[in-house]
Amino acid sequence: MTERAKRRWVSVLVGAFVFVLFIRCFFVVNETEWAVVARFGRLVRTVGSAGLHLRLPIDSVHKFDKRLQIYDPPATEFLTGDKKNLLIDAFVIWRIDDPVRFWQSVGDTAGGEMRLHDLVWSQLAAALSSYELSRLVAVRGSELVNGEATQLTELTENVRSQCRPIARRLYGIDIVDVRIKRLNFPEQNKEAVFARMRAERERIAKRYLAEGEEIATRIKAEADRERERILAEAYREAERIKGEGDAIAARIYGQAFSRDPEFYKMLRTLDAYKKALDNKTTIVLSADSEFLRLLTQGREQKR
């Protein structure tokens, strides 16, 4: 190789090296990222604005996602306050609050999730130890469902409030929320727990049914008593009205009789004939019967 060719190769290598150094003097930060610039393991500065930024070629740039992130590990087994094993499927919503502290304490996202798991899940275990199983879960048919939402919300809010300041201070992480997706029993004792919980629910249901029947019987008895009282009052009122009507009728009859006794007597006799002498009635009486007196009175007067 000639001297000229050697110089050419050296120039190419130097140019390539300078180009690489030049390229390493710039780095790009996206809108969703934090950037931490370090030199030999020591912090130089943090960059939170998007765009093209300068650095020395010897500097290293560590980028972290500033958006909300979800840590969703597999379900974990816990022990409740009444010593019952419970599988809990929970997740944590978090974000990087202090990129410098995050970089110095955990290094990357995987390290941050590992610290989150240790912190949140230990606090979750402590919180669950103060809750009985019946406050957290319920049985519907053959399925296990979450208990009252207020109980679970109270529990997870407790965990978040306990863990949030610690995560910020130690790791630069802001714990936005802690949620429980699903509750379940370990497979080995699921059936026994289901049977026990169903028996308890059946016992409570029978008690409610007995109380309902007792209330229904009491209401029916009260209704019967009220019905008898109303009927008695109605009967008394009807008898009173009937008595008043009979008295008025007797008074009218008396007044009519006092004005013309003979005419009144004749009307009463005619009324008796009307009731006794219909088309299908046969009466055998003597000729001087008082009942036939009105009919025979005219014939006797002619004689």
C-alpha positions as CSV (number, residue, x, y, z in Angstrom):
1,M,0.0,0.0,0.0
2,T,1.4,3.3,-1.0
3,E,1.9,6.2,1.4
4,R,-0.9,8.1,-0.3
5,A,-3.4,5.3,0.2
6,K,-2.4,5.1,3.8
7,R,-3.0,8.7,4.3
8,R,-6.4,8.3,2.6
9,W,-7.4,5.5,5.0
10,V,-6.3,7.5,8.0
11,S,-8.4,10.5,6.8
12,V,-11.4,8.3,6.4
13,L,-11.0,6.8,9.9
14,V,-10.5,10.2,11.4
15,G,-13.5,11.6,9.6
16,A,-15.6,8.7,10.7
17,F,-14.5,9.2,14.3
18,V,-15.2,12.9,14.2
19,F,-18.6,12.2,12.6
20,V,-19.5,9.7,15.4
21,L,-18.3,12.2,18.0
22,F,-20.5,14.9,16.4
23,I,-23.5,12.6,16.3
24,R,-23.0,11.7,20.0
25,C,-23.1,15.4,20.9
26,F,-26.9,15.4,20.1
27,F,-29.8,13.5,21.5
28,V,-33.6,13.7,21.0
29,V,-36.2,13.8,23.7
30,N,-39.8,12.9,22.9
31,E,-42.8,14.6,24.5
32,T,-43.5,11.5,26.6
33,E,-40.0,11.2,28.1
34,W,-37.7,12.4,30.8
35,A,-34.0,12.5,30.0
36,V,-31.2,12.3,32.7
37,V,-27.7,13.3,31.4
38,A,-24.9,11.7,33.4
39,R,-21.1,11.8,33.2
40,F,-19.2,8.9,34.6
41,G,-22.2,8.0,36.7
42,R,-22.7,11.5,38.1
43,L,-25.7,13.6,37.3
44,V,-25.2,16.5,34.9
45,R,-28.7,17.7,34.3
46,T,-32.3,16.6,33.6
47,V,-34.3,17.4,30.4
48,G,-38.0,17.4,30.4
49,S,-38.7,19.4,27.2
50,A,-39.1,17.7,23.8
51,G,-36.6,18.4,21.0
52,L,-33.0,18.1,20.1
53,H,-30.4,18.7,22.9
54,L,-26.6,18.9,23.2
55,R,-24.3,16.8,25.3
56,L,-20.6,15.9,25.5
57,P,-19.6,12.7,23.7
58,I,-18.6,11.2,27.0
59,D,-22.0,11.8,28.6
60,S,-24.7,9.1,28.9
61,V,-28.4,9.8,28.5
62,H,-31.0,7.8,30.4
63,K,-34.6,8.2,29.2
64,F,-37.7,7.4,31.2
65,D,-41.4,7.4,30.3
66,K,-43.2,10.3,32.0
67,R,-46.7,8.9,31.2
68,L,-48.9,6.9,33.5
69,Q,-47.8,3.2,33.7
70,I,-49.6,0.1,34.9
71,Y,-48.0,-2.6,37.0
72,D,-50.2,-5.7,36.8
73,P,-48.5,-8.8,38.3
74,P,-50.1,-12.2,38.6
75,A,-52.6,-12.8,41.5
76,T,-51.0,-13.2,44.9
77,E,-52.2,-15.2,47.9
78,F,-52.9,-13.2,51.1
79,L,-54.2,-14.0,54.6
80,T,-57.3,-12.2,55.9
81,G,-58.0,-11.1,59.4
82,D,-60.0,-14.3,60.2
83,K,-57.1,-16.5,58.8
84,K,-58.6,-17.3,55.4
85,N,-56.4,-17.6,52.3
86,L,-57.5,-15.3,49.5
87,L,-56.1,-14.8,46.0
88,I,-56.0,-11.1,45.0
89,D,-55.4,-9.9,41.5
90,A,-54.4,-6.2,41.9
91,F,-52.7,-3.6,39.9
92,V,-50.9,-0.2,40.5
93,I,-51.1,2.9,38.3
94,W,-47.9,4.9,38.7
95,R,-45.7,7.5,37.0
96,I,-42.2,8.8,37.5
97,D,-42.4,12.0,39.6
98,D,-38.7,12.6,40.1
99,P,-36.5,11.2,37.3
100,V,-33.2,11.9,39.1
101,R,-34.2,10.0,42.2
102,F,-35.8,7.3,40.1
103,W,-32.5,6.8,38.1
104,Q,-30.4,6.9,41.2
105,S,-32.5,4.5,43.3
106,V,-34.0,2.0,40.8
107,G,-32.2,2.6,37.5
108,D,-35.0,1.6,35.1
109,T,-38.7,0.6,34.8
110,A,-38.1,-3.0,35.7
111,G,-36.3,-1.9,38.9
112,G,-39.1,0.5,39.7
113,E,-41.8,-2.2,39.3
114,M,-39.8,-4.5,41.6
115,R,-39.7,-1.8,44.3
116,L,-43.4,-1.1,43.8
117,H,-44.2,-4.7,44.3
118,D,-42.3,-5.0,47.5
119,L,-43.8,-1.8,48.9
120,V,-47.4,-2.0,47.8
121,W,-47.9,-5.7,48.2
122,S,-46.5,-5.8,51.7
123,Q,-48.8,-2.9,52.7
124,L,-51.7,-4.7,51.0
125,A,-51.0,-7.8,53.1
126,A,-50.9,-5.7,56.3
127,A,-54.2,-4.0,55.3
128,L,-56.0,-7.3,54.5
129,S,-55.1,-8.7,58.0
130,S,-57.6,-6.2,59.5
131,Y,-60.5,-7.3,57.3
132,E,-62.6,-10.4,57.7
133,L,-63.3,-12.5,54.6
134,S,-67.1,-11.8,54.8
135,R,-66.4,-8.0,54.4
136,L,-64.6,-8.5,51.1
137,V,-66.3,-11.3,49.2
138,A,-69.7,-12.7,48.6
139,V,-71.1,-15.9,46.9
140,R,-73.6,-15.8,44.1
141,G,-74.7,-19.3,43.2
142,S,-71.4,-21.1,42.5
143,E,-69.3,-18.0,41.8
144,L,-67.2,-15.7,44.1
145,V,-67.7,-12.0,43.5
146,N,-66.3,-8.9,45.1
147,G,-67.9,-7.7,48.2
148,E,-69.3,-4.2,48.8
149,A,-67.4,-1.7,46.7
150,T,-67.0,0.7,49.7
151,Q,-65.0,-1.9,51.6
152,L,-62.6,-2.6,48.7
153,T,-62.3,1.1,47.9
154,E,-61.5,1.9,51.5
155,L,-58.8,-0.9,51.6
156,T,-57.1,0.2,48.4
157,E,-57.2,3.9,49.3
158,N,-55.6,3.0,52.7
159,V,-52.8,1.2,50.9
160,R,-52.2,4.0,48.4
161,S,-52.1,6.7,51.1
162,Q,-49.6,4.6,53.1
163,C,-47.3,3.8,50.1
164,R,-47.5,7.1,48.2
165,P,-45.2,9.3,50.3
166,I,-42.7,6.4,50.8
167,A,-42.5,5.8,47.0
168,R,-42.0,9.5,46.3
169,R,-39.3,9.9,48.9
170,L,-37.3,6.7,48.2
171,Y,-37.8,6.1,44.5
172,G,-39.2,9.3,42.8
173,I,-42.4,7.3,42.0
174,D,-45.9,8.7,42.3
175,I,-48.5,6.0,43.1
176,V,-51.6,7.3,41.4
177,D,-54.0,4.5,42.2
178,V,-54.2,1.0,43.6
179,R,-57.0,-1.3,42.4
180,I,-58.2,-4.8,43.1
181,K,-59.5,-6.5,39.9
182,R,-60.6,-9.9,41.2
183,L,-60.8,-11.9,44.4
184,N,-60.7,-15.7,44.5
185,F,-59.8,-18.6,46.8
186,P,-56.8,-20.9,46.3
187,E,-57.9,-24.0,44.3
188,Q,-57.2,-26.5,47.2
189,N,-59.8,-25.0,49.6
190,K,-62.2,-23.2,47.2
191,E,-65.0,-25.8,47.4
192,A,-64.9,-26.1,51.2
193,V,-65.1,-22.3,51.6
194,F,-67.9,-22.1,49.0
195,A,-69.9,-24.7,50.8
196,R,-69.5,-22.9,54.1
197,M,-70.4,-19.6,52.7
198,R,-73.5,-21.0,51.0
199,A,-74.6,-22.6,54.2
200,E,-74.2,-19.3,56.0
201,R,-76.2,-17.5,53.4
202,E,-79.0,-20.2,53.5
203,R,-79.2,-19.8,57.2
204,I,-79.6,-16.1,56.9
205,A,-82.2,-16.5,54.1
206,K,-84.2,-18.9,56.3
207,R,-84.1,-16.4,59.2
208,Y,-85.3,-13.7,56.9
209,L,-88.1,-15.9,55.6
210,A,-89.2,-16.8,59.1
211,E,-89.2,-13.1,60.1
212,G,-91.2,-12.3,57.0
213,E,-93.8,-15.0,57.7
214,E,-94.1,-13.8,61.3
215,I,-94.7,-10.2,60.0
216,A,-97.2,-11.5,57.4
217,T,-99.2,-13.4,60.1
218,R,-99.2,-10.4,62.4
219,I,-100.4,-8.1,59.5
220,K,-103.2,-10.7,58.6
221,A,-104.4,-10.9,62.2
222,E,-104.5,-7.1,62.5
223,A,-106.4,-7.0,59.2
224,D,-108.9,-9.6,60.4
225,R,-109.5,-7.7,63.6
226,E,-110.0,-4.5,61.7
227,R,-112.4,-6.2,59.3
228,E,-114.5,-7.6,62.3
229,R,-114.5,-4.2,63.9
230,I,-115.7,-2.5,60.7
231,L,-118.4,-5.2,60.1
232,A,-119.6,-4.8,63.7
233,E,-119.8,-1.1,63.4
234,A,-121.6,-1.4,60.1
235,Y,-124.1,-3.9,61.6
236,R,-124.8,-1.6,64.5
237,E,-125.3,1.3,62.2
238,A,-127.6,-0.7,60.0
239,E,-129.7,-1.8,63.0
240,R,-129.8,1.7,64.2
241,I,-131.1,3.0,60.8
242,K,-133.5,0.1,60.6
243,G,-134.9,0.9,64.0
244,E,-135.3,4.5,63.1
245,G,-137.1,3.5,59.9
246,D,-139.4,1.1,61.8
247,A,-140.2,3.9,64.3
248,I,-140.9,6.3,61.5
249,A,-143.2,3.7,59.8
250,A,-145.0,3.0,63.0
251,R,-145.5,6.7,63.6
252,I,-146.9,7.1,60.1
253,Y,-149.2,4.1,60.5
254,G,-150.4,5.4,63.9
255,Q,-151.1,8.8,62.4
256,A,-153.1,7.2,59.5
257,F,-155.0,4.9,61.9
258,S,-155.9,7.8,64.2
259,R,-157.4,9.8,61.3
260,D,-159.6,7.0,59.8
261,P,-159.5,3.7,61.7
262,E,-162.0,2.0,59.4
263,F,-160.2,2.9,56.2
264,Y,-156.8,1.9,57.7
265,K,-158.3,-1.4,58.8
266,M,-159.7,-2.0,55.3
267,L,-156.3,-1.3,53.7
268,R,-154.6,-3.7,56.0
269,T,-157.2,-6.4,55.2
270,L,-156.8,-5.9,51.5
271,D,-153.1,-6.1,51.9
272,A,-153.6,-9.4,53.7
273,Y,-155.9,-10.7,50.9
274,K,-153.2,-9.7,48.4
275,K,-150.5,-11.7,50.2
276,A,-152.8,-14.8,51.0
277,L,-155.0,-15.1,47.9
278,D,-152.8,-15.6,44.9
279,N,-153.6,-17.8,41.9
280,K,-152.2,-21.0,43.6
281,T,-153.8,-20.5,47.1
282,T,-156.8,-22.4,48.3
283,I,-158.3,-21.3,51.7
284,V,-161.2,-23.0,53.4
285,L,-162.9,-20.8,56.0
286,S,-166.3,-20.7,57.7
287,A,-168.9,-18.1,56.5
288,D,-168.6,-16.1,59.6
289,S,-164.8,-15.9,59.6
290,E,-163.4,-12.6,60.6
291,F,-160.9,-12.8,57.7
292,L,-163.8,-12.9,55.1
293,R,-165.8,-10.2,56.8
294,L,-164.8,-7.5,54.3
295,L,-165.9,-9.7,51.4
296,T,-169.3,-10.7,52.9
297,Q,-170.1,-7.3,54.5
298,G,-171.7,-5.9,51.4
299,R,-173.9,-9.0,50.7
300,E,-175.3,-8.9,54.3
301,Q,-176.1,-5.2,54.0
302,K,-178.2,-6.0,50.8
303,R,-180.2,-8.6,52.7
